């Protein structure tokens, strides 16, 4: 079973940090306008049940929040945003982008082509080594790239602003753990 056995009432109280004899538990606060339940301690089982329902909706919403490049009808998504954020720092090669984004060369080459069609990026020969091709943000499109990145990150920024510094730290740490676990799950050793 993916979820493991359903916890018994005594297990739930113990995992929530309450005595097994059970003191009365205050009813959970109603969800806020965004439909997110109030923060309350939960068991691993309850957290898993909630996340199994929540993560597909979050993934679908992230995919649907694509932005138009502003120059063409090219639709840009989260991977394009990650590439643009890296290119904003400095120009680089497709190979370096692929390594940092942990994507294959063909995928990153396609992302760069999309960014070129949107008018955000351009390729040029490296003056120091004419065999290398550099990718960079088109100089007169830097302000548009900044606006696109800000608009794309706005929902995540608003969520992070609603969290306390400690909650942000835990959230980012949990996402890092999840990414590592998902990546490790595909490795031959399983961990």
N, C-alpha and C positions, 0 to 999 in steps of 0.2 A: 504494500500500500504506500502510495506516495506521501500521504499525510501521517502515516503511523497510526497507532491506535488512538481513538478519541480519549482525551483525558477524562478521568473520573472527577466528580466534584471536589474530593479531597486533594487531588493532584492540582486542580485549577487554583485552589486557595493557596496551596504551598508554593506553586510557581509564581503566583502574584505577590508572594511575600506576606501572606496572611496566615494566621494560625489555622490548622486543619479543622479545629472545632468550629470555626467559622464565626466571625463576628459579622454583623450585618454589613453588607456592601452597599454603599450609596449608589443609587441609580446613575447610569452614565449620563453625561450631559448630552443634550440634543445636538445633532450635527450643526455645524455652522452653515451659513448660506451657500458655501461651496460644496456642501454635501460630505465634508470630511468630519468623521466623528471626533469628539473631543479627545485629547491625549489622555489615556488611562493605561495603567500597566496591563499588559496582555500576556498570555501564555505563548509559547512558540507555536502551538497549534492554532490559536486565534490569529496570531500575526501571519502565519502562512496562509490561512484561509482568506484573510483580508487581502494579502498581497497577490494571491493567485487570481483574485477578481480584479484587483486594481492595476497590476502591471500591464495586462493587454490593453486596457483602456488608455493608460498613459502612453504606451508605444503607438497606438493608433492615433492619438491626439498629436504626438510629436511628428508622425509622418504626415498628418494632414495640415500641419502648420508650415507649409512650404511658402517661400516668398518668391515673388517675381524679381528678376534681376534689374528691372527698370529700363533696360535697353532693348531687350527682346522678350519673347514669350518663353524663354528658358525657365523652367521651374527649378528652384534651388532648395535643397533640404538640409538636414542636420550635418551630413558629411561635408557638404559644400561649406557650411558655416565653420566647421572645424578646420578645413583647409584654408579658408580665408583668414581665420584668426591666426594661424601659423604664418601665412604669407604677409600679414599685416606687420609682423615683427621684422621680417626681412625676406628678401627673395631667396629661393632655394631650388633644388632640383626635384624632379618628379620622384626620383629614388629616395631622397631624404624625406619628402612628404610621406611616401609610402611607409617608410620605416617608423616615423613618428606617429602616424595615424594607425599603424598596424594593419595596413591593407595591402593587397597585391598591386604590382605596378600597373596592370591593365585597368583596375578599378580607379586608381588615382589618376591615370592618364585620361580616363573618361571624365572624372570630376573636373580636371583642369580644362578639358575641352568645353564642358558645360560653362565653366567660369569665363572662358574666352568668349563663348557665344553671348553670355550675359553682359559682356563688356567690362568685366571686373578684373580679369587677369590677362597677362600676355606672356609669351615665351620669347626669350632672346638668347643669343649666343653669349656664353661666358667670355668676357674679354681676356681673362687670365688663361683660359683653356678653351680654345675654339671648338673642341670636340664635345664640350658639355653644354647643355641647354638649361637656362635658368627660367624659373617661373616667378613672376612678381605681380603685384597689384598695379594696374594701370594708374600712373601718377595722378591724372586728373579725375580719377574715380574713387580716390581714397575716402572722401567725405561720404559718398554714396555707400561704400563698403561699410564704413563705420555705422551709418544709419541702419543698413540692412542687418548688421550683426546685433545692434542694440534692439531692434524690433524682434529679431529672432530669439534673443535671450530674455526678452521682457517677461514672459510667464515664469521662467525659472528665477529671475531676479526678484519678482514680486513674492514668490513663495519663500525664497531665502530671507527676504526682508521681514516676513511674518514670523520667522523662527528666532529664538534667542541665539546668542553666539554658541552656547553649549549644544542646542538642538541642531544648529547648522553643522557643527563639528561632527556630531553623531550621524547626521544624515549623509554627509560626504564620506565619512568613514564606512558606513554601511553600504553605500553605493560602490565604493572601492572593493570592499569584501565580496560583494555580489559579482562584480566584474571578474575579480580574481578567481572566484569559485566557478563561474561559468566558463572561463578560459581553461582552468585546470580540469574541468569535467571532460573536455575534449582531448586531454593529453593521454598518452598510452597508460600511464600509471594511475590515472583517475584522480590524483591529488598532487 
